[in-house]
Amino acid sequence: MNHLRNISGNQIVWAITLLLGLMCAAVLGSLIGGQDFRTLALFMSGCIVIATFLALGKHYWLLIPLSIGAKFPAIPLGGRSIDFPELAIACCFVFFVLRVATRHENLHLFRSVNTPILLFMAWVFIIFTLNPVGLAFFGSATAGGRFYIKLVLAFAAFAILSNRTYTENDIKWVLGLLVFGAFFGMIYGIAEYAVVGPQVDPTTGIVQESFYTWHQVLSWPAITLAFLIFSRWGPKEIFGLRQPLALITYICCLALVLLSGKRMGLTAVLLAPVVSAIMYRQFIFLPIAIAAFLVIVVTLVSGQGQWFNLPIVAQRTLSWLPGDWDHQLDSMRGGADEWRAALRRIAITNIQRDPIVGRGFFVDFQEAMTAIDMQSRGGDLDVQVASYALGRSWHNIWLGYAADFGIPISIIQAFLFAWVLIIAARLFRTVEGFSYQRVFVLYLFIFTIRDLATSWTSGHSSVDAFNRWWMYGIMVAIYLQNKVSRGYAPRLEPAKTVADKFRAATPVNNLF
């Protein structure tokens, strides 16, 4: 017994590690001998995941901005195609729960600052209870329970990131991962097109337009860099030539987004200096910037077909303006968008049918038959509209959200937008001097203004939350840190639980 008392916690950990290693070796040998390579791949993947989280330790949460920002390709798992960000957030949440159980992190959900997110999830839960759908192993890739899973994971990411304390270096990493993710997505998209060829729309099975294939991936680096540039500096520093490299980068962003074919992408890049001028209170540079943009746009529009011919994809970006555009863009002249208009009509019909309590992501027989009827007509427009409507990809925040969950969810979403803008603006005014936290909150402010500006042409009631709520979580954490540091709120002390005794008695907790 005396010998047992002399064994240290580290020795126990090493003994457990050795035992686990021997067990893994035995399992690997058995799987290889039995030629069960599918199970072997899953087992090896699990080992890699565990090793990754143990190596990252308390920095495991960086996998969330990395995976969502980079848009890594889907992973085949159990006969399903699982998006890498979904898997990353699920693993992060499991690790987060373990750290909460061992008192290395706190979990606080029911705070007043979280009200819009809680209201959103509560209403979604009510609709799901009234119109349940199957959740069998992440559900379908394009409809049904899969979107509920995305909302739950979005909430999990918010919970993880809003319950942390961030240093300047942490936020610097987040900003760096945003840039890395944007360029990784661009390079991967171009490489995929070069190797595989034109992409097939996963929702409709239609090959994308020849002038709108890999080009669209150029928009995200342009938007990300433009937002970050004008979050770090105001227009005075950039257009006043105090930061010439930043100005050159911004001009490159304009060129990239012009070649992307993204009309709303161009709007976003042009919005960045306008919002920045307002937030930095450098109003004198607004008319200068607007005049410069007008000169550029007028030159491109009036010169097209007269002095030069822009690439077809660049013409698409400007096609909402009057000009001598290619005949392939006739359906887009003046900002016309037939298939979005058709989607809006179906969304309005759904709202009129269920104005208060929607049906969520439940697809009924009538909707399925309507989609089949539309697709049987054979036109690409009907096929696209029917498929996107079934997939709840309405490309409209206000009508789309209401079509899914009723008008109350659109009101909650408006509240959520206002909440983000108010907190981000308050933090930007409160944090003095340069800091990465200040850059991040202004980036999020511009990002949200962009969401509002494009809310009539884009939006998905599940995917939007999945791609944005993690940023909202970081903003909430910074907001709470700032309040505590200024003495406006008491420091949150963890409640005593049974886990305290578990942590004191179990040396394995050192792994977390």
Backbone torsions as a table, in degrees:
resi	resn	phi	psi	omega
1	MET	NA	-37.8	179.1
2	ASN	-62.3	-37.4	178.7
3	HIS	-64.1	-37.8	179.6
4	LEU	-65.9	-36.9	-179.8
5	ARG	-66.6	-24.8	-177.5
6	ASN	-82.6	-7.5	-179.7
7	ILE	-75.1	126.9	-178.1
8	SER	-83.7	166.1	177.8
9	GLY	-62.4	-39.8	179.8
10	ASN	-63.5	-36.1	178.4
11	GLN	-65.8	-37.1	177.8
12	ILE	-65.7	-42.6	179.3
13	VAL	-60.7	-45.3	-179.9
14	TRP	-65.3	-36.1	178.7
15	ALA	-65.8	-42.3	178.3
16	ILE	-64.8	-40.7	179.3
17	THR	-61.9	-43.4	178.4
18	LEU	-62.4	-43.1	179.8
19	LEU	-62.4	-44.0	178.3
20	LEU	-63.3	-38.0	177.9
21	GLY	-62.3	-42.4	178.6
22	LEU	-65.6	-39.2	178.8
23	MET	-65.5	-41.2	178.0
24	CYS	-62.7	-41.8	179.2
25	ALA	-61.9	-39.7	179.9
26	ALA	-66.3	-42.1	179.5
27	VAL	-64.6	-44.4	178.7
28	LEU	-59.8	-44.4	178.8
29	GLY	-60.8	-40.8	-179.8
30	SER	-66.1	-41.9	-178.6
31	LEU	-68.9	-41.3	178.8
32	ILE	-66.1	-41.5	178.6
33	GLY	-63.2	-36.5	179.2
34	GLY	-86.0	-0.7	179.4
35	GLN	55.9	34.5	176.1
36	ASP	-92.1	76.9	-171.1
37	PHE	-73.8	-26.5	177.4
38	ARG	-66.2	-48.7	176.9
39	THR	-63.8	-35.8	177.9
40	LEU	-61.1	-43.3	179.6
41	ALA	-63.9	-41.6	178.5
42	LEU	-65.2	-41.1	-180.0
43	PHE	-64.5	-45.2	179.2
44	MET	-64.0	-39.1	177.9
45	SER	-62.3	-41.7	178.0
46	GLY	-62.5	-41.0	178.4
47	CYS	-64.1	-40.5	179.6
48	ILE	-64.6	-41.4	179.3
49	VAL	-61.8	-47.3	-179.7
50	ILE	-62.5	-43.9	179.6
51	ALA	-63.1	-39.5	179.6
52	THR	-62.2	-45.5	-177.9
53	PHE	-68.4	-38.6	177.7
54	LEU	-66.4	-35.1	179.0
55	ALA	-70.4	-40.5	179.9
56	LEU	-71.4	-32.2	-179.7
57	GLY	60.6	-130.1	-176.1
58	LYS	-70.7	-8.0	178.8
59	HIS	-95.5	14.9	-177.8
60	TYR	-57.3	-29.9	-175.0
61	TRP	-63.5	-18.0	178.7
62	LEU	-65.2	-17.5	176.5
63	LEU	-64.1	-24.5	-178.1
64	ILE	-70.4	-56.4	176.9
65	PRO	-63.9	-31.5	178.6
66	LEU	-64.3	-50.2	-174.5
67	SER	-70.1	-40.9	-179.0
68	ILE	-72.8	-40.5	-178.6
69	GLY	-68.5	-40.2	-175.4
70	ALA	-80.8	-18.4	-179.7
71	LYS	52.0	54.0	178.7
72	PHE	-60.2	153.9	-179.2
73	PRO	-64.1	158.8	-179.2
74	ALA	-66.6	156.1	-178.5
75	ILE	-114.3	125.7	175.5
76	PRO	-71.6	127.1	-177.1
77	LEU	-147.8	116.5	177.0
78	GLY	61.4	33.4	-179.7
79	GLY	83.5	1.1	179.2
80	ARG	-117.8	160.8	175.5
81	SER	-103.2	110.6	-176.2
82	ILE	-104.3	125.3	176.3
83	ASP	-63.5	138.5	-178.8
84	PHE	-58.5	-42.5	177.4
85	PRO	-60.1	-35.6	177.7
86	GLU	-61.1	-47.1	-178.9
87	LEU	-66.0	-39.9	-179.2
88	ALA	-63.6	-44.7	-179.2
89	ILE	-67.1	-40.2	178.7
90	ALA	-60.7	-44.7	178.8
91	CYS	-66.2	-41.0	178.4
92	CYS	-61.5	-38.1	-179.2
93	PHE	-67.9	-39.6	176.7
94	VAL	-60.8	-45.2	179.5
95	PHE	-65.0	-38.0	178.3
96	PHE	-62.0	-43.7	178.8
97	VAL	-62.0	-40.4	177.4
98	LEU	-62.6	-40.3	179.4
99	ARG	-70.5	-34.0	175.2
100	VAL	-66.9	-42.7	-179.9
101	ALA	-62.7	-31.2	-179.9
102	THR	-97.4	12.5	173.5
103	ARG	65.2	25.3	174.2
104	HIS	-89.8	-16.7	174.9
105	GLU	-141.6	160.2	177.7
106	ASN	-108.3	154.5	175.8
107	LEU	-124.3	113.3	177.3
108	HIS	-130.1	109.4	-178.3
109	LEU	-103.5	-43.7	-171.5
110	PHE	-88.6	70.7	175.6
111	ARG	-114.1	152.3	-177.6
112	SER	-61.0	-31.8	-178.5
113	VAL	-68.8	-18.7	-179.7
114	ASN	-92.5	6.2	-171.3
115	THR	-53.3	-48.7	-178.2
116	PRO	-61.1	-40.9	179.3
117	ILE	-65.5	-43.0	-179.8
118	LEU	-65.0	-40.3	177.8
119	LEU	-62.3	-43.8	180.0
120	PHE	-58.9	-50.8	-176.9
121	MET	-67.7	-35.0	179.0
122	ALA	-64.4	-43.1	179.6
123	TRP	-66.9	-40.7	177.3
124	VAL	-60.6	-40.7	-179.9
125	PHE	-63.8	-39.4	178.5
126	ILE	-62.4	-46.7	-179.0
127	ILE	-64.6	-40.3	178.5
128	PHE	-63.0	-38.9	179.4
129	THR	-64.4	-37.5	-179.7
130	LEU	-76.6	-31.2	-178.0
131	ASN	-133.8	69.7	-175.5
132	PRO	-67.2	149.3	174.0
133	VAL	-129.9	163.4	-178.4
134	GLY	-67.9	143.9	179.2
135	LEU	-120.9	28.3	-175.4
136	ALA	-62.9	108.8	176.9
137	PHE	44.0	64.3	176.5
138	PHE	73.3	2.8	173.4
139	GLY	65.7	-160.4	-179.3
140	SER	-75.4	159.8	179.3
141	ALA	-78.7	-20.2	-172.7
142	THR	-122.8	-6.0	-178.5
143	ALA	-163.1	178.5	172.9
144	GLY	71.1	-142.1	-171.7
145	GLY	-62.3	-23.0	-179.4
146	ARG	-57.2	-37.2	-178.6
147	PHE	-73.1	-31.6	173.7
148	TYR	-65.9	-39.0	177.1
149	ILE	-61.2	-41.9	178.6
150	LYS	-61.2	-40.2	178.7
151	LEU	-65.8	-41.7	177.8
152	VAL	-62.5	-42.2	178.6
153	LEU	-67.6	-35.7	175.6
154	ALA	-61.1	-42.6	178.2
155	PHE	-66.5	-37.8	177.8
156	ALA	-63.2	-42.7	178.0
157	ALA	-62.5	-41.3	177.6
158	PHE	-61.3	-43.7	-178.8
159	ALA	-63.1	-42.9	-179.6
160	ILE	-62.4	-50.4	-170.7
161	LEU	-81.3	-20.4	178.3
162	SER	-85.1	-8.2	-179.0
163	ASN	-108.2	28.3	-179.4
164	ARG	-117.6	167.7	171.1
165	THR	-114.9	126.8	-172.7
166	TYR	-108.6	136.0	171.3
167	THR	-92.8	170.1	176.4
168	GLU	-61.1	-36.9	-179.8
169	ASN	-67.0	-34.6	177.0
170	ASP	-60.9	-47.7	-178.6
171	ILE	-68.4	-33.2	175.6
172	LYS	-60.7	-40.9	176.9
173	TRP	-63.5	-42.0	-180.0
174	VAL	-60.3	-47.0	179.7
175	LEU	-63.2	-40.1	177.9
176	GLY	-63.8	-38.2	179.2
177	LEU	-69.5	-31.5	175.1
178	LEU	-62.0	-43.9	179.1
179	VAL	-67.9	-45.3	178.7
180	PHE	-59.0	-46.0	-178.7
181	GLY	-61.4	-40.9	-179.6
182	ALA	-63.0	-45.1	-178.1
183	PHE	-75.4	-32.7	176.1
184	PHE	-62.9	-44.7	178.7
185	GLY	-60.9	-38.9	179.1
186	MET	-65.6	-49.0	-178.4
187	ILE	-63.8	-41.8	-179.8
188	TYR	-64.9	-41.7	179.9
189	GLY	-63.2	-42.3	179.3
190	ILE	-67.7	-43.2	179.8
191	ALA	-63.8	-40.4	178.9
192	GLU	-62.4	-41.2	179.2
193	TYR	-65.5	-40.5	-178.6
194	ALA	-65.9	-33.7	-176.3
195	VAL	-89.4	-45.8	-172.7
196	VAL	-94.0	-34.2	-175.9
197	GLY	106.2	-168.2	-178.3
198	PRO	-56.3	139.3	-179.2
199	GLN	-75.1	152.3	174.0
200	VAL	-105.2	128.3	179.6
201	ASP	-59.7	119.4	-176.3
202	PRO	-66.0	-20.2	-178.5
203	THR	-84.1	-39.0	-173.7
204	THR	-109.8	-21.3	-175.4
205	GLY	78.6	10.1	-179.1
206	ILE	-92.1	136.6	175.9
207	VAL	-68.3	132.6	-176.5
208	GLN	-67.0	158.0	-176.6
209	GLU	-57.9	145.7	-174.8
210	SER	-63.7	-30.2	-178.9
211	PHE	-96.2	9.3	-178.0
212	TYR	-142.6	60.9	-177.4
213	THR	-112.9	-98.6	-177.8
214	TRP	-70.9	-17.2	-176.3
215	HIS	-58.6	-33.9	-173.9
216	GLN	-64.0	-23.5	-179.7
217	VAL	-71.4	-11.3	178.6
218	LEU	-72.6	-19.0	-173.0
219	SER	-74.0	-35.5	-172.6
220	TRP	-68.1	-43.6	173.9
221	PRO	-60.3	-37.6	179.5
222	ALA	-62.8	-46.3	-179.9
223	ILE	-64.6	-46.5	-178.2
224	THR	-60.9	-48.4	-179.0
225	LEU	-66.0	-41.7	179.7
226	ALA	-61.5	-43.4	179.6
227	PHE	-64.3	-42.9	-178.7
228	LEU	-68.6	-38.4	179.1
229	ILE	-59.9	-47.9	-177.2
230	PHE	-84.4	-2.4	168.1
231	SER	-86.4	-33.9	179.7
232	ARG	-78.2	-40.7	-179.0
233	TRP	-128.3	153.9	174.0
234	GLY	-86.5	169.9	179.1
235	PRO	-58.5	-27.4	179.9
236	LYS	-61.0	-43.1	-179.1
237	GLU	-73.3	-34.3	-174.7
238	ILE	-83.9	-56.3	-178.8
239	PHE	-75.7	-16.7	174.9
240	GLY	-85.0	7.2	176.4
241	LEU	63.4	22.5	173.5
242	ARG	-79.5	-22.2	176.5
243	GLN	-127.4	74.3	-175.1
244	PRO	-61.6	-34.9	179.3
245	LEU	-65.3	-37.9	177.9
246	ALA	-65.7	-38.2	178.7
247	LEU	-65.9	-43.2	178.4
248	ILE	-62.2	-41.9	178.7
249	THR	-62.1	-41.1	-179.9
250	TYR	-65.9	-38.2	176.8
251	ILE	-63.4	-39.0	175.9
252	CYS	-63.8	-36.1	177.0
253	CYS	-62.6	-41.4	177.4
254	LEU	-61.6	-42.0	179.4
255	ALA	-65.9	-42.1	180.0
256	LEU	-62.0	-46.5	-176.7
257	VAL	-70.4	-28.8	176.6
258	LEU	-65.4	-37.4	-179.4
259	LEU	-84.3	-2.2	-178.7
260	SER	-85.6	-20.8	-175.9
261	GLY	82.1	2.8	-177.0
262	LYS	-89.4	106.9	179.2
263	ARG	-66.5	-42.4	178.8
264	MET	-72.6	-24.5	175.4
265	GLY	-65.4	-41.0	176.6
266	LEU	-63.3	-40.8	176.6
267	THR	-59.2	-42.5	-178.8
268	ALA	-64.1	-45.1	-178.8
269	VAL	-65.3	-36.3	178.0
270	LEU	-73.6	-24.9	179.3
271	LEU	-71.8	-31.0	-172.4
272	ALA	-53.9	-53.4	-179.5
273	PRO	-66.8	-29.7	179.3
274	VAL	-66.0	-49.4	179.4
275	VAL	-65.1	-40.2	179.3
276	SER	-61.7	-41.7	179.5
277	ALA	-62.0	-38.5	178.9
278	ILE	-68.9	-44.4	-177.2
279	MET	-69.6	-38.2	177.6
280	TYR	-84.4	-3.2	178.8
281	ARG	59.3	43.3	177.4
282	GLN	-111.3	61.4	-170.8
283	PHE	-65.8	-24.2	-176.9
284	ILE	-63.8	-24.2	-177.9
285	PHE	-86.5	-8.2	178.2
286	LEU	-62.6	-54.0	179.6
287	PRO	-62.8	-32.4	178.7
288	ILE	-65.0	-46.7	-179.2
289	ALA	-65.2	-43.6	-179.1
290	ILE	-63.0	-41.3	179.5
291	ALA	-63.8	-41.8	179.3
292	ALA	-62.9	-42.9	179.5
293	PHE	-64.7	-40.4	-179.6
294	LEU	-62.9	-40.1	178.8
295	VAL	-62.4	-44.2	-179.2
296	ILE	-64.1	-47.3	-176.7
297	VAL	-65.6	-44.5	-179.7
298	VAL	-62.0	-39.7	178.7
299	THR	-63.1	-44.1	-178.9
300	LEU	-67.0	-42.7	-176.2
301	VAL	-70.9	-47.2	-177.3
302	SER	-73.1	-29.8	-179.0
303	GLY	-79.6	-22.8	-179.6
304	GLN	-61.2	124.7	179.2
305	GLY	84.1	-13.8	179.8
306	GLN	-105.1	-56.6	-178.0
307	TRP	-105.3	-23.9	-177.9
308	PHE	-157.9	168.9	176.5
309	ASN	-123.7	113.7	178.1
310	LEU	-70.8	153.1	173.0
311	PRO	-55.8	149.6	-175.9
312	ILE	-58.3	-35.7	-178.6
313	VAL	-70.3	-34.6	175.6
314	ALA	-68.9	-35.8	175.7
315	GLN	-62.4	-37.2	178.8
316	ARG	-61.1	-39.6	179.9
317	THR	-61.2	-34.6	-176.9
318	LEU	-100.5	5.6	-170.2
319	SER	-65.8	-15.9	179.1
320	TRP	-75.6	-10.9	176.5
321	LEU	-95.4	153.2	176.5
322	PRO	-68.8	132.1	-178.5
323	GLY	-176.2	176.6	-179.3
324	ASP	-91.5	78.6	-175.3
325	TRP	-93.9	162.3	178.6
326	ASP	-60.8	148.9	-177.0
327	HIS	-62.9	-22.8	177.7
328	GLN	-63.3	-19.0	-176.5
329	LEU	-102.2	15.7	-177.4
330	ASP	-59.1	-36.4	-177.9
331	SER	-72.6	-9.5	-177.3
332	MET	-108.2	-0.9	-176.2
333	ARG	-60.1	139.4	178.5
334	GLY	69.7	19.4	-179.6
335	GLY	80.7	11.5	179.6
336	ALA	-62.9	143.9	-178.7
337	ASP	-151.2	90.3	-171.1
338	GLU	-63.4	-44.0	-173.9
339	TRP	-73.7	-32.2	173.3
340	ARG	-66.3	-38.7	177.2
341	ALA	-62.0	-40.6	178.2
342	ALA	-65.6	-40.3	176.8
343	LEU	-62.2	-40.6	179.5
344	ARG	-62.9	-38.8	179.9
345	ARG	-63.1	-42.1	178.5
346	ILE	-66.8	-40.7	179.2
347	ALA	-61.2	-42.6	179.5
348	ILE	-63.8	-38.8	176.6
349	THR	-60.5	-43.2	178.6
350	ASN	-65.1	-37.7	178.9
351	ILE	-66.0	-42.7	179.1
352	GLN	-64.0	-32.4	178.8
353	ARG	-72.0	-43.7	-179.4
354	ASP	-133.0	78.5	-172.9
355	PRO	-70.9	-32.4	-175.3
356	ILE	-101.9	-54.4	-178.4
357	VAL	-109.4	103.2	-179.8
358	GLY	-76.2	-175.3	-178.7
359	ARG	-104.8	7.5	178.7
360	GLY	63.5	-139.5	-179.1
361	PHE	-96.4	14.4	176.8
362	PHE	-74.1	129.6	178.9
363	VAL	-107.9	115.6	-177.4
364	ASP	-91.0	175.7	-176.0
365	PHE	-62.7	-41.1	-178.2
366	GLN	-61.5	-43.2	178.5
367	GLU	-63.2	-42.8	-179.3
368	ALA	-62.6	-42.4	-179.5
369	MET	-68.1	-37.2	176.6
370	THR	-62.1	-42.6	178.9
371	ALA	-64.0	-41.5	178.6
372	ILE	-63.1	-40.7	179.6
373	ASP	-64.1	-41.6	179.6
374	MET	-65.8	-41.9	-178.3
375	GLN	-69.8	-28.2	-179.7
376	SER	-69.8	-15.5	178.6
377	ARG	-70.2	-23.1	172.1
378	GLY	91.9	-12.3	-179.7
379	GLY	-78.9	143.8	-179.8
380	ASP	-60.2	-36.9	-179.1
381	LEU	-62.3	-46.9	179.9
382	ASP	-63.5	-40.6	179.6
383	VAL	-62.8	-45.2	179.4
384	GLN	-63.0	-48.5	-177.2
385	VAL	-61.0	-46.3	-178.8
386	ALA	-62.4	-45.0	-177.6
387	SER	-67.1	-43.1	-179.8
388	TYR	-68.5	-34.9	178.2
389	ALA	-66.3	-42.7	177.0
390	LEU	-63.9	-35.6	179.1
391	GLY	-83.0	4.9	177.4
392	ARG	60.2	24.2	177.4
393	SER	-94.5	75.3	-171.8
394	TRP	-75.9	-15.9	-176.8
395	HIS	55.3	40.4	177.8
396	ASN	-163.2	118.4	-176.0
397	ILE	-67.4	-49.1	-170.4
398	TRP	-72.9	-48.4	178.6
399	LEU	-75.2	-38.6	-176.8
400	GLY	-65.9	-47.6	179.0
401	TYR	-61.2	-43.7	-179.6
402	ALA	-66.1	-34.7	177.8
403	ALA	-64.9	-32.6	-179.6
404	ASP	-82.2	-49.7	-169.6
405	PHE	-122.8	9.7	179.9
406	GLY	91.0	163.7	-177.4
407	ILE	-58.7	-35.7	179.9
408	PRO	-54.5	-34.1	-177.8
409	ILE	-69.8	-31.2	176.1
410	SER	-68.1	-35.9	176.5
411	ILE	-66.1	-42.8	178.2
412	ILE	-63.0	-39.7	179.6
413	GLN	-65.1	-38.7	175.9
414	ALA	-62.4	-41.1	176.0
415	PHE	-61.4	-40.4	-179.9
416	LEU	-64.4	-43.9	177.1
417	PHE	-59.9	-46.5	-179.8
418	ALA	-62.1	-39.5	179.0
419	TRP	-61.2	-45.4	179.4
420	VAL	-63.1	-46.6	-177.7
421	LEU	-63.7	-40.8	-178.4
422	ILE	-66.8	-47.7	-178.3
423	ILE	-66.8	-43.4	-179.6
424	ALA	-63.2	-43.2	179.2
425	ALA	-65.0	-39.8	179.1
426	ARG	-64.5	-42.8	178.6
427	LEU	-64.9	-41.0	179.6
428	PHE	-60.8	-37.9	178.7
429	ARG	-75.0	-30.0	-174.2
430	THR	-81.1	-44.3	-177.9
431	VAL	-73.5	117.8	-174.6
432	GLU	-94.3	149.2	177.8
433	GLY	69.3	-174.2	-179.4
434	PHE	-77.5	135.4	170.0
435	SER	-158.2	151.9	178.4
436	TYR	-67.0	-29.2	176.4
437	GLN	-64.4	-40.0	178.7
438	ARG	-65.8	-40.1	177.3
439	VAL	-62.6	-42.9	-177.9
440	PHE	-63.9	-45.5	-176.8
441	VAL	-68.3	-32.8	176.3
442	LEU	-72.1	-37.4	174.1
443	TYR	-56.9	-45.9	-179.9
444	LEU	-66.5	-35.6	177.3
445	PHE	-62.2	-49.3	178.8
446	ILE	-63.1	-40.2	179.4
447	PHE	-59.0	-41.6	-178.7
448	THR	-71.8	-37.4	174.4
449	ILE	-60.8	-40.9	176.8
450	ARG	-61.3	-42.6	177.5
451	ASP	-59.9	-40.2	178.9
452	LEU	-67.4	-40.9	-178.1
453	ALA	-65.8	-30.0	-178.1
454	THR	-106.2	13.4	-174.2
455	SER	-66.2	-20.3	-179.8
456	TRP	-85.2	-13.2	-176.1
457	THR	-120.0	-5.5	-179.6
458	SER	-147.9	162.4	177.6
459	GLY	138.9	141.5	176.4
460	HIS	-147.0	128.2	-171.3
461	SER	-66.7	-10.9	176.1
462	SER	-111.9	-48.5	-175.7
463	VAL	-65.7	-35.8	178.8
464	ASP	-58.8	-47.8	179.5
465	ALA	-62.5	-41.4	-178.7
466	PHE	-60.5	-37.5	-176.2
467	ASN	-88.3	-10.9	-172.8
468	ARG	-122.7	-30.3	-172.5
469	TRP	-64.1	-25.7	178.0
470	TRP	-63.9	-36.2	176.5
471	MET	-69.0	-37.1	176.6
472	TYR	-61.8	-36.6	178.9
473	GLY	-62.6	-43.6	177.7
474	ILE	-63.5	-41.1	179.1
475	MET	-60.8	-43.5	178.7
476	VAL	-61.9	-42.9	179.5
477	ALA	-62.2	-43.4	177.8
478	ILE	-63.3	-40.4	178.9
479	TYR	-61.1	-45.3	-179.9
480	LEU	-68.1	-38.8	175.9
481	GLN	-59.3	-44.2	-177.5
482	ASN	-64.9	-39.3	178.4
483	LYS	-66.0	-43.2	-179.5
484	VAL	-65.2	-43.7	-177.8
485	SER	-64.1	-26.8	179.2
486	ARG	-95.9	2.4	175.4
487	GLY	81.0	17.6	-178.8
488	TYR	-87.5	-12.4	-178.0
489	ALA	-146.4	147.0	178.4
490	PRO	-70.2	149.5	176.4
491	ARG	-69.9	134.8	-176.8
492	LEU	-78.9	118.0	-179.9
493	GLU	-99.7	135.3	179.4
494	PRO	-67.1	139.7	178.6
495	ALA	-74.2	150.6	178.4
496	LYS	-74.6	128.6	-179.6
497	THR	-136.0	176.6	176.9
498	VAL	-62.4	-25.2	-178.7
499	ALA	-62.8	-24.9	178.1
500	ASP	-61.3	-44.8	179.3
501	LYS	-66.6	-38.3	179.1
502	PHE	-61.7	-41.6	-178.9
503	ARG	-67.4	-39.5	-178.8
504	ALA	-69.2	-31.3	-174.5
505	ALA	-94.7	-13.0	-173.2
506	THR	-116.6	108.7	-179.9
507	PRO	-67.3	-16.8	-179.8
508	VAL	-61.8	-20.5	179.4
509	ASN	-61.0	-18.4	178.0
510	ASN	-61.9	-22.3	178.3
511	LEU	-66.1	-23.5	-178.1
512	PHE	-100.6	NA	NA
